């Protein structure tokens, strides 16, 4: 089932610039969305916020788990 979305000509042209000959707008948008999702996952996995260097983690672990 198809639908129509309203976008400006500028946006349409930008989307079109990502396409290859013979690709539909749906093909282009599907590929762009897959790429965006992959990038979001990569950003999440590679986020260093709240991370500590391994050396510091070892020191913390040794302090916490002393025998």
mmCIF file of the N, C-alpha and C atoms, coordinates in Angstrom:
data_MODEL
# 
_entry.id   MODEL 
# 
loop_
_atom_site.group_PDB 
_atom_site.id 
_atom_site.type_symbol 
_atom_site.label_atom_id 
_atom_site.label_alt_id 
_atom_site.label_comp_id 
_atom_site.label_asym_id 
_atom_site.label_entity_id 
_atom_site.label_seq_id 
_atom_site.pdbx_PDB_ins_code 
_atom_site.Cartn_x 
_atom_site.Cartn_y 
_atom_site.Cartn_z 
_atom_site.occupancy 
_atom_site.B_iso_or_equiv 
_atom_site.pdbx_formal_charge 
_atom_site.auth_seq_id 
_atom_site.auth_comp_id 
_atom_site.auth_asym_id 
_atom_site.auth_atom_id 
_atom_site.pdbx_PDB_model_num 
ATOM 1   N N  . UNK A 1 1  ? 0.837  -1.168  0.000   1.00 0.00 ? 1  UNK A N  1 
ATOM 2   C CA . UNK A 1 1  ? 0.000  0.000   0.000   1.00 0.00 ? 1  UNK A CA 1 
ATOM 3   C C  . UNK A 1 1  ? 0.888  1.239   0.000   1.00 0.00 ? 1  UNK A C  1 
ATOM 4   N N  . UNK A 1 2  ? 0.713  2.109   -0.914  1.00 0.00 ? 2  UNK A N  1 
ATOM 5   C CA . UNK A 1 2  ? 1.502  3.333   -1.027  1.00 0.00 ? 2  UNK A CA 1 
ATOM 6   C C  . UNK A 1 2  ? 0.758  4.523   -0.444  1.00 0.00 ? 2  UNK A C  1 
ATOM 7   N N  . UNK A 1 3  ? 1.521  5.542   -0.120  1.00 0.00 ? 3  UNK A N  1 
ATOM 8   C CA . UNK A 1 3  ? 0.953  6.779   0.383   1.00 0.00 ? 3  UNK A CA 1 
ATOM 9   C C  . UNK A 1 3  ? 1.722  7.946   -0.233  1.00 0.00 ? 3  UNK A C  1 
ATOM 10  N N  . UNK A 1 4  ? 1.189  9.106   -0.085  1.00 0.00 ? 4  UNK A N  1 
ATOM 11  C CA . UNK A 1 4  ? 1.829  10.310  -0.595  1.00 0.00 ? 4  UNK A CA 1 
ATOM 12  C C  . UNK A 1 4  ? 2.219  11.182  0.584   1.00 0.00 ? 4  UNK A C  1 
ATOM 13  N N  . UNK A 1 5  ? 3.451  11.688  0.547   1.00 0.00 ? 5  UNK A N  1 
ATOM 14  C CA . UNK A 1 5  ? 3.875  12.636  1.569   1.00 0.00 ? 5  UNK A CA 1 
ATOM 15  C C  . UNK A 1 5  ? 4.230  13.946  0.878   1.00 0.00 ? 5  UNK A C  1 
ATOM 16  N N  . UNK A 1 6  ? 3.985  15.022  1.581   1.00 0.00 ? 6  UNK A N  1 
ATOM 17  C CA . UNK A 1 6  ? 4.251  16.340  1.025   1.00 0.00 ? 6  UNK A CA 1 
ATOM 18  C C  . UNK A 1 6  ? 5.601  16.846  1.528   1.00 0.00 ? 6  UNK A C  1 
ATOM 19  N N  . UNK A 1 7  ? 6.517  17.099  0.600   1.00 0.00 ? 7  UNK A N  1 
ATOM 20  C CA . UNK A 1 7  ? 7.826  17.656  0.956   1.00 0.00 ? 7  UNK A CA 1 
ATOM 21  C C  . UNK A 1 7  ? 8.146  18.779  -0.022  1.00 0.00 ? 7  UNK A C  1 
ATOM 22  N N  . UNK A 1 8  ? 9.058  19.640  0.377   1.00 0.00 ? 8  UNK A N  1 
ATOM 23  C CA . UNK A 1 8  ? 9.433  20.741  -0.506  1.00 0.00 ? 8  UNK A CA 1 
ATOM 24  C C  . UNK A 1 8  ? 10.257 20.204  -1.682  1.00 0.00 ? 8  UNK A C  1 
ATOM 25  N N  . UNK A 1 9  ? 10.326 20.977  -2.732  1.00 0.00 ? 9  UNK A N  1 
ATOM 26  C CA . UNK A 1 9  ? 11.121 20.583  -3.895  1.00 0.00 ? 9  UNK A CA 1 
ATOM 27  C C  . UNK A 1 9  ? 12.598 20.484  -3.527  1.00 0.00 ? 9  UNK A C  1 
ATOM 28  N N  . UNK A 1 10 ? 13.052 21.361  -2.627  1.00 0.00 ? 10 UNK A N  1 
ATOM 29  C CA . UNK A 1 10 ? 14.446 21.306  -2.191  1.00 0.00 ? 10 UNK A CA 1 
ATOM 30  C C  . UNK A 1 10 ? 14.765 19.971  -1.522  1.00 0.00 ? 10 UNK A C  1 
ATOM 31  N N  . UNK A 1 11 ? 13.873 19.538  -0.632  1.00 0.00 ? 11 UNK A N  1 
ATOM 32  C CA . UNK A 1 11 ? 14.086 18.257  0.046   1.00 0.00 ? 11 UNK A CA 1 
ATOM 33  C C  . UNK A 1 11 ? 14.000 17.115  -0.954  1.00 0.00 ? 11 UNK A C  1 
ATOM 34  N N  . UNK A 1 12 ? 13.044 17.181  -1.858  1.00 0.00 ? 12 UNK A N  1 
ATOM 35  C CA . UNK A 1 12 ? 12.915 16.144  -2.888  1.00 0.00 ? 12 UNK A CA 1 
ATOM 36  C C  . UNK A 1 12 ? 14.210 16.030  -3.677  1.00 0.00 ? 12 UNK A C  1 
ATOM 37  N N  . UNK A 1 13 ? 14.790 17.174  -4.040  1.00 0.00 ? 13 UNK A N  1 
ATOM 38  C CA . UNK A 1 13 ? 16.033 17.155  -4.810  1.00 0.00 ? 13 UNK A CA 1 
ATOM 39  C C  . UNK A 1 13 ? 17.195 16.596  -3.999  1.00 0.00 ? 13 UNK A C  1 
ATOM 40  N N  . UNK A 1 14 ? 17.210 16.902  -2.699  1.00 0.00 ? 14 UNK A N  1 
ATOM 41  C CA . UNK A 1 14 ? 18.261 16.346  -1.849  1.00 0.00 ? 14 UNK A CA 1 
ATOM 42  C C  . UNK A 1 14 ? 18.135 14.826  -1.754  1.00 0.00 ? 14 UNK A C  1 
ATOM 43  N N  . UNK A 1 15 ? 16.915 14.347  -1.550  1.00 0.00 ? 15 UNK A N  1 
ATOM 44  C CA . UNK A 1 15 ? 16.695 12.900  -1.500  1.00 0.00 ? 15 UNK A CA 1 
ATOM 45  C C  . UNK A 1 15 ? 17.113 12.277  -2.826  1.00 0.00 ? 15 UNK A C  1 
ATOM 46  N N  . UNK A 1 16 ? 16.718 12.899  -3.905  1.00 0.00 ? 16 UNK A N  1 
ATOM 47  C CA . UNK A 1 16 ? 17.038 12.389  -5.246  1.00 0.00 ? 16 UNK A CA 1 
ATOM 48  C C  . UNK A 1 16 ? 18.551 12.308  -5.461  1.00 0.00 ? 16 UNK A C  1 
ATOM 49  N N  . UNK A 1 17 ? 19.300 13.246  -4.860  1.00 0.00 ? 17 UNK A N  1 
ATOM 50  C CA . UNK A 1 17 ? 20.757 13.254  -5.045  1.00 0.00 ? 17 UNK A CA 1 
ATOM 51  C C  . UNK A 1 17 ? 21.433 12.046  -4.406  1.00 0.00 ? 17 UNK A C  1 
ATOM 52  N N  . UNK A 1 18 ? 20.745 11.376  -3.487  1.00 0.00 ? 18 UNK A N  1 
ATOM 53  C CA . UNK A 1 18 ? 21.283 10.175  -2.868  1.00 0.00 ? 18 UNK A CA 1 
ATOM 54  C C  . UNK A 1 18 ? 20.974 8.914   -3.680  1.00 0.00 ? 18 UNK A C  1 
ATOM 55  N N  . UNK A 1 19 ? 20.167 9.063   -4.682  1.00 0.00 ? 19 UNK A N  1 
ATOM 56  C CA . UNK A 1 19 ? 19.731 7.903   -5.451  1.00 0.00 ? 19 UNK A CA 1 
ATOM 57  C C  . UNK A 1 19 ? 20.634 7.570   -6.614  1.00 0.00 ? 19 UNK A C  1 
ATOM 58  N N  . UNK A 1 20 ? 20.475 6.360   -7.077  1.00 0.00 ? 20 UNK A N  1 
ATOM 59  C CA . UNK A 1 20 ? 21.163 5.884   -8.274  1.00 0.00 ? 20 UNK A CA 1 
ATOM 60  C C  . UNK A 1 20 ? 20.130 5.771   -9.391  1.00 0.00 ? 20 UNK A C  1 
ATOM 61  N N  . UNK A 1 21 ? 20.606 5.688   -10.593 1.00 0.00 ? 21 UNK A N  1 
ATOM 62  C CA . UNK A 1 21 ? 19.703 5.592   -11.738 1.00 0.00 ? 21 UNK A CA 1 
ATOM 63  C C  . UNK A 1 21 ? 18.785 4.379   -11.566 1.00 0.00 ? 21 UNK A C  1 
ATOM 64  N N  . UNK A 1 22 ? 17.510 4.628   -11.719 1.00 0.00 ? 22 UNK A N  1 
ATOM 65  C CA . UNK A 1 22 ? 16.518 3.557   -11.628 1.00 0.00 ? 22 UNK A CA 1 
ATOM 66  C C  . UNK A 1 22 ? 15.950 3.333   -10.245 1.00 0.00 ? 22 UNK A C  1 
ATOM 67  N N  . UNK A 1 23 ? 16.512 3.984   -9.226  1.00 0.00 ? 23 UNK A N  1 
ATOM 68  C CA . UNK A 1 23 ? 15.986 3.831   -7.873  1.00 0.00 ? 23 UNK A CA 1 
ATOM 69  C C  . UNK A 1 23 ? 14.744 4.683   -7.682  1.00 0.00 ? 23 UNK A C  1 
ATOM 70  N N  . UNK A 1 24 ? 13.801 4.134   -6.968  1.00 0.00 ? 24 UNK A N  1 
ATOM 71  C CA . UNK A 1 24 ? 12.609 4.911   -6.619  1.00 0.00 ? 24 UNK A CA 1 
ATOM 72  C C  . UNK A 1 24 ? 12.897 5.708   -5.351  1.00 0.00 ? 24 UNK A C  1 
ATOM 73  N N  . UNK A 1 25 ? 12.025 6.684   -5.071  1.00 0.00 ? 25 UNK A N  1 
ATOM 74  C CA . UNK A 1 25 ? 12.178 7.429   -3.818  1.00 0.00 ? 25 UNK A CA 1 
ATOM 75  C C  . UNK A 1 25 ? 12.070 6.477   -2.631  1.00 0.00 ? 25 UNK A C  1 
ATOM 76  N N  . UNK A 1 26 ? 11.203 5.496   -2.731  1.00 0.00 ? 26 UNK A N  1 
ATOM 77  C CA . UNK A 1 26 ? 11.049 4.513   -1.659  1.00 0.00 ? 26 UNK A CA 1 
ATOM 78  C C  . UNK A 1 26 ? 12.352 3.743   -1.453  1.00 0.00 ? 26 UNK A C  1 
ATOM 79  N N  . UNK A 1 27 ? 13.011 3.344   -2.541  1.00 0.00 ? 27 UNK A N  1 
ATOM 80  C CA . UNK A 1 27 ? 14.300 2.646   -2.448  1.00 0.00 ? 27 UNK A CA 1 
ATOM 81  C C  . UNK A 1 27 ? 15.337 3.523   -1.734  1.00 0.00 ? 27 UNK A C  1 
ATOM 82  N N  . UNK A 1 28 ? 15.396 4.780   -2.157  1.00 0.00 ? 28 UNK A N  1 
ATOM 83  C CA . UNK A 1 28 ? 16.379 5.706   -1.587  1.00 0.00 ? 28 UNK A CA 1 
ATOM 84  C C  . UNK A 1 28 ? 16.114 5.907   -0.103  1.00 0.00 ? 28 UNK A C  1 
ATOM 85  N N  . UNK A 1 29 ? 14.871 6.171   0.257   1.00 0.00 ? 29 UNK A N  1 
ATOM 86  C CA . UNK A 1 29 ? 14.533 6.410   1.658   1.00 0.00 ? 29 UNK A CA 1 
ATOM 87  C C  . UNK A 1 29 ? 14.748 5.171   2.514   1.00 0.00 ? 29 UNK A C  1 
ATOM 88  N N  . UNK A 1 30 ? 14.459 4.002   1.981   1.00 0.00 ? 30 UNK A N  1 
ATOM 89  C CA . UNK A 1 30 ? 14.697 2.755   2.707   1.00 0.00 ? 30 UNK A CA 1 
ATOM 90  C C  . UNK A 1 30 ? 16.180 2.602   3.018   1.00 0.00 ? 30 UNK A C  1 
ATOM 91  N N  . UNK A 1 31 ? 17.020 2.864   2.033   1.00 0.00 ? 31 UNK A N  1 
ATOM 92  C CA . UNK A 1 31 ? 18.464 2.761   2.217   1.00 0.00 ? 31 UNK A CA 1 
ATOM 93  C C  . UNK A 1 31 ? 18.975 3.812   3.207   1.00 0.00 ? 31 UNK A C  1 
ATOM 94  N N  . UNK A 1 32 ? 18.481 5.040   3.093   1.00 0.00 ? 32 UNK A N  1 
ATOM 95  C CA . UNK A 1 32 ? 18.899 6.107   4.007   1.00 0.00 ? 32 UNK A CA 1 
ATOM 96  C C  . UNK A 1 32 ? 18.487 5.808   5.446   1.00 0.00 ? 32 UNK A C  1 
ATOM 97  N N  . UNK A 1 33 ? 17.280 5.284   5.623   1.00 0.00 ? 33 UNK A N  1 
ATOM 98  C CA . UNK A 1 33 ? 16.822 4.932   6.962   1.00 0.00 ? 33 UNK A CA 1 
ATOM 99  C C  . UNK A 1 33 ? 17.646 3.799   7.565   1.00 0.00 ? 33 UNK A C  1 
ATOM 100 N N  . UNK A 1 34 ? 17.980 2.807   6.766   1.00 0.00 ? 34 UNK A N  1 
ATOM 101 C CA . UNK A 1 34 ? 18.822 1.702   7.258   1.00 0.00 ? 34 UNK A CA 1 
ATOM 102 C C  . UNK A 1 34 ? 20.188 2.238   7.680   1.00 0.00 ? 34 UNK A C  1 
ATOM 103 N N  . UNK A 1 35 ? 20.726 3.142   6.894   1.00 0.00 ? 35 UNK A N  1 
ATOM 104 C CA . UNK A 1 35 ? 22.019 3.746   7.221   1.00 0.00 ? 35 UNK A CA 1 
ATOM 105 C C  . UNK A 1 35 ? 21.933 4.564   8.509   1.00 0.00 ? 35 UNK A C  1 
ATOM 106 N N  . UNK A 1 36 ? 20.855 5.316   8.666   1.00 0.00 ? 36 UNK A N  1 
ATOM 107 C CA . UNK A 1 36 ? 20.668 6.132   9.870   1.00 0.00 ? 36 UNK A CA 1 
ATOM 108 C C  . UNK A 1 36 ? 20.549 5.249   11.113  1.00 0.00 ? 36 UNK A C  1 
ATOM 109 N N  . UNK A 1 37 ? 19.818 4.139   11.004  1.00 0.00 ? 37 UNK A N  1 
ATOM 110 C CA . UNK A 1 37 ? 19.673 3.226   12.133  1.00 0.00 ? 37 UNK A CA 1 
ATOM 111 C C  . UNK A 1 37 ? 21.020 2.605   12.503  1.00 0.00 ? 37 UNK A C  1 
ATOM 112 N N  . UNK A 1 38 ? 21.781 2.230   11.499  1.00 0.00 ? 38 UNK A N  1 
ATOM 113 C CA . UNK A 1 38 ? 23.105 1.658   11.737  1.00 0.00 ? 38 UNK A CA 1 
ATOM 114 C C  . UNK A 1 38 ? 24.007 2.677   12.433  1.00 0.00 ? 38 UNK A C  1 
ATOM 115 N N  . UNK A 1 39 ? 23.932 3.927   11.991  1.00 0.00 ? 39 UNK A N  1 
ATOM 116 C CA . UNK A 1 39 ? 24.741 4.987   12.598  1.00 0.00 ? 39 UNK A CA 1 
ATOM 117 C C  . UNK A 1 39 ? 24.323 5.228   14.046  1.00 0.00 ? 39 UNK A C  1 
ATOM 118 N N  . UNK A 1 40 ? 23.030 5.209   14.327  1.00 0.00 ? 40 UNK A N  1 
ATOM 119 C CA . UNK A 1 40 ? 22.558 5.387   15.703  1.00 0.00 ? 40 UNK A CA 1 
ATOM 120 C C  . UNK A 1 40 ? 23.090 4.277   16.600  1.00 0.00 ? 40 UNK A C  1 
ATOM 121 N N  . UNK A 1 41 ? 23.066 3.047   16.111  1.00 0.00 ? 41 UNK A N  1 
ATOM 122 C CA . UNK A 1 41 ? 23.568 1.924   16.891  1.00 0.00 ? 41 UNK A CA 1 
ATOM 123 C C  . UNK A 1 41 ? 25.066 2.078   17.119  1.00 0.00 ? 41 UNK A C  1 
ATOM 124 N N  . UNK A 1 42 ? 25.788 2.451   16.088  1.00 0.00 ? 42 UNK A N  1 
ATOM 125 C CA . UNK A 1 42 ? 27.222 2.659   16.211  1.00 0.00 ? 42 UNK A CA 1 
ATOM 126 C C  . UNK A 1 42 ? 27.528 3.761   17.228  1.00 0.00 ? 42 UNK A C  1 
ATOM 127 N N  . UNK A 1 43 ? 26.789 4.859   17.157  1.00 0.00 ? 43 UNK A N  1 
ATOM 128 C CA . UNK A 1 43 ? 26.986 5.955   18.112  1.00 0.00 ? 43 UNK A CA 1 
ATOM 129 C C  . UNK A 1 43 ? 26.714 5.491   19.537  1.00 0.00 ? 43 UNK A C  1 
ATOM 130 N N  . UNK A 1 44 ? 25.689 4.689   19.721  1.00 0.00 ? 44 UNK A N  1 
ATOM 131 C CA . UNK A 1 44 ? 25.354 4.170   21.041  1.00 0.00 ? 44 UNK A CA 1 
ATOM 132 C C  . UNK A 1 44 ? 26.461 3.267   21.565  1.00 0.00 ? 44 UNK A C  1 
ATOM 133 N N  . UNK A 1 45 ? 26.930 2.360   20.725  1.00 0.00 ? 45 UNK A N  1 
ATOM 134 C CA . UNK A 1 45 ? 27.948 1.403   21.149  1.00 0.00 ? 45 UNK A CA 1 
ATOM 135 C C  . UNK A 1 45 ? 29.306 2.047   21.375  1.00 0.00 ? 45 UNK A C  1 
ATOM 136 N N  . UNK A 1 46 ? 29.592 3.105   20.636  1.00 0.00 ? 46 UNK A N  1 
ATOM 137 C CA . UNK A 1 46 ? 30.902 3.749   20.721  1.00 0.00 ? 46 UNK A CA 1 
ATOM 138 C C  . UNK A 1 46 ? 30.914 4.945   21.671  1.00 0.00 ? 46 UNK A C  1 
ATOM 139 N N  . UNK A 1 47 ? 29.807 5.212   22.345  1.00 0.00 ? 47 UNK A N  1 
ATOM 140 C CA . UNK A 1 47 ? 29.714 6.332   23.257  1.00 0.00 ? 47 UNK A CA 1 
ATOM 141 C C  . UNK A 1 47 ? 30.623 6.090   24.454  1.00 0.00 ? 47 UNK A C  1 
ATOM 142 N N  . UNK A 1 48 ? 31.535 7.011   24.706  1.00 0.00 ? 48 UNK A N  1 
ATOM 143 C CA . UNK A 1 48 ? 32.485 6.831   25.803  1.00 0.00 ? 48 UNK A CA 1 
ATOM 144 C C  . UNK A 1 48 ? 32.043 7.530   27.087  1.00 0.00 ? 48 UNK A C  1 
ATOM 145 N N  . UNK A 1 49 ? 30.854 8.118   27.078  1.00 0.00 ? 49 UNK A N  1 
ATOM 146 C CA . UNK A 1 49 ? 30.333 8.751   28.282  1.00 0.00 ? 49 UNK A CA 1 
ATOM 147 C C  . UNK A 1 49 ? 30.165 7.703   29.372  1.00 0.00 ? 49 UNK A C  1 
ATOM 148 N N  . UNK A 1 50 ? 30.551 8.048   30.573  1.00 0.00 ? 50 UNK A N  1 
ATOM 149 C CA . UNK A 1 50 ? 30.469 7.157   31.731  1.00 0.00 ? 50 UNK A CA 1 
ATOM 150 C C  . UNK A 1 50 ? 31.408 5.958   31.634  1.00 0.00 ? 50 UNK A C  1 
ATOM 151 N N  . UNK A 1 51 ? 32.426 6.040   30.800  1.00 0.00 ? 51 UNK A N  1 
ATOM 152 C CA . UNK A 1 51 ? 33.410 4.973   30.679  1.00 0.00 ? 51 UNK A CA 1 
ATOM 153 C C  . UNK A 1 51 ? 34.684 5.398   31.399  1.00 0.00 ? 51 UNK A C  1 
ATOM 154 N N  . UNK A 1 52 ? 35.429 4.405   31.858  1.00 0.00 ? 52 UNK A N  1 
ATOM 155 C CA . UNK A 1 52 ? 36.721 4.673   32.489  1.00 0.00 ? 52 UNK A CA 1 
ATOM 156 C C  . UNK A 1 52 ? 37.784 3.867   31.758  1.00 0.00 ? 52 UNK A C  1 
ATOM 157 N N  . UNK A 1 53 ? 39.004 4.362   31.747  1.00 0.00 ? 53 UNK A N  1 
ATOM 158 C CA . UNK A 1 53 ? 40.088 3.586   31.122  1.00 0.00 ? 53 UNK A CA 1 
ATOM 159 C C  . UNK A 1 53 ? 40.252 2.239   31.829  1.00 0.00 ? 53 UNK A C  1 
ATOM 160 N N  . UNK A 1 54 ? 40.715 1.252   31.112  1.00 0.00 ? 54 UNK A N  1 
ATOM 161 C CA . UNK A 1 54 ? 40.833 -0.102  31.657  1.00 0.00 ? 54 UNK A CA 1 
ATOM 162 C C  . UNK A 1 54 ? 41.739 -0.130  32.880  1.00 0.00 ? 54 UNK A C  1 
ATOM 163 N N  . UNK A 1 55 ? 42.792 0.683   32.853  1.00 0.00 ? 55 UNK A N  1 
ATOM 164 C CA . UNK A 1 55 ? 43.705 0.715   33.994  1.00 0.00 ? 55 UNK A CA 1 
ATOM 165 C C  . UNK A 1 55 ? 42.984 1.155   35.265  1.00 0.00 ? 55 UNK A C  1 
ATOM 166 N N  . UNK A 1 56 ? 42.156 2.184   35.133  1.00 0.00 ? 56 UNK A N  1 
ATOM 167 C CA . UNK A 1 56 ? 41.393 2.672   36.276  1.00 0.00 ? 56 UNK A CA 1 
ATOM 168 C C  . UNK A 1 56 ? 40.379 1.635   36.739  1.00 0.00 ? 56 UNK A C  1 
ATOM 169 N N  . UNK A 1 57 ? 39.757 0.935   35.808  1.00 0.00 ? 57 UNK A N  1 
ATOM 170 C CA . UNK A 1 57 ? 38.782 -0.097  36.159  1.00 0.00 ? 57 UNK A CA 1 
ATOM 171 C C  . UNK A 1 57 ? 39.458 -1.229  36.935  1.00 0.00 ? 57 UNK A C  1 
ATOM 172 N N  . UNK A 1 58 ? 40.668 -1.584  36.557  1.00 0.00 ? 58 UNK A N  1 
ATOM 173 C CA . UNK A 1 58 ? 41.404 -2.639  37.255  1.00 0.00 ? 58 UNK A CA 1 
ATOM 174 C C  . UNK A 1 58 ? 41.724 -2.193  38.677  1.00 0.00 ? 58 UNK A C  1 
ATOM 175 N N  . UNK A 1 59 ? 42.191 -0.952  38.829  1.00 0.00 ? 59 UNK A N  1 
ATOM 176 C CA . UNK A 1 59 ? 42.485 -0.427  40.161  1.00 0.00 ? 59 UNK A CA 1 
ATOM 177 C C  . UNK A 1 59 ? 41.224 -0.450  41.020  1.00 0.00 ? 59 UNK A C  1 
ATOM 178 N N  . UNK A 1 60 ? 40.113 0.012   40.486  1.00 0.00 ? 60 UNK A N  1 
ATOM 179 C CA . UNK A 1 60 ? 38.849 0.013   41.239  1.00 0.00 ? 60 UNK A CA 1 
ATOM 180 C C  . UNK A 1 60 ? 38.445 -1.406  41.642  1.00 0.00 ? 60 UNK A C  1 
ATOM 181 N N  . UNK A 1 61 ? 38.586 -2.333  40.711  1.00 0.00 ? 61 UNK A N  1 
ATOM 182 C CA . UNK A 1 61 ? 38.199 -3.720  40.989  1.00 0.00 ? 61 UNK A CA 1 
ATOM 183 C C  . UNK A 1 61 ? 39.077 -4.322  42.084  1.00 0.00 ? 61 UNK A C  1 
ATOM 184 N N  . UNK A 1 62 ? 40.375 -4.040  42.033  1.00 0.00 ? 62 UNK A N  1 
ATOM 185 C CA . UNK A 1 62 ? 41.288 -4.576  43.055  1.00 0.00 ? 62 UNK A CA 1 
ATOM 186 C C  . UNK A 1 62 ? 40.945 -4.024  44.428  1.00 0.00 ? 62 UNK A C  1 
ATOM 187 N N  . UNK A 1 63 ? 40.583 -2.734  44.480  1.00 0.00 ? 63 UNK A N  1 
ATOM 188 C CA . UNK A 1 63 ? 40.205 -2.130  45.764  1.00 0.00 ? 63 UNK A CA 1 
ATOM 189 C C  . UNK A 1 63 ? 38.906 -2.758  46.288  1.00 0.00 ? 63 UNK A C  1 
ATOM 190 N N  . UNK A 1 64 ? 37.972 -2.962  45.400  1.00 0.00 ? 64 UNK A N  1 
ATOM 191 C CA . UNK A 1 64 ? 36.662 -3.470  45.793  1.00 0.00 ? 64 UNK A CA 1 
ATOM 192 C C  . UNK A 1 64 ? 36.704 -4.943  46.180  1.00 0.00 ? 64 UNK A C  1 
ATOM 193 N N  . UNK A 1 65 ? 37.535 -5.706  45.506  1.00 0.00 ? 65 UNK A N  1 
ATOM 194 C CA . UNK A 1 65 ? 37.543 -7.154  45.682  1.00 0.00 ? 65 UNK A CA 1 
ATOM 195 C C  . UNK A 1 65 ? 38.811 -7.656  46.351  1.00 0.00 ? 65 UNK A C  1 
ATOM 196 N N  . UNK A 1 66 ? 39.358 -6.878  47.283  1.00 0.00 ? 66 UNK A N  1 
ATOM 197 C CA . UNK A 1 66 ? 40.551 -7.314  48.026  1.00 0.00 ? 66 UNK A CA 1 
ATOM 198 C C  . UNK A 1 66 ? 40.250 -8.611  48.778  1.00 0.00 ? 66 UNK A C  1 
ATOM 199 N N  . UNK A 1 67 ? 41.276 -9.433  48.868  1.00 0.00 ? 67 UNK A N  1 
ATOM 200 C CA . UNK A 1 67 ? 41.108 -10.712 49.605  1.00 0.00 ? 67 UNK A CA 1 
ATOM 201 C C  . UNK A 1 67 ? 41.451 -10.527 51.050  1.00 0.00 ? 67 UNK A C  1 
# 
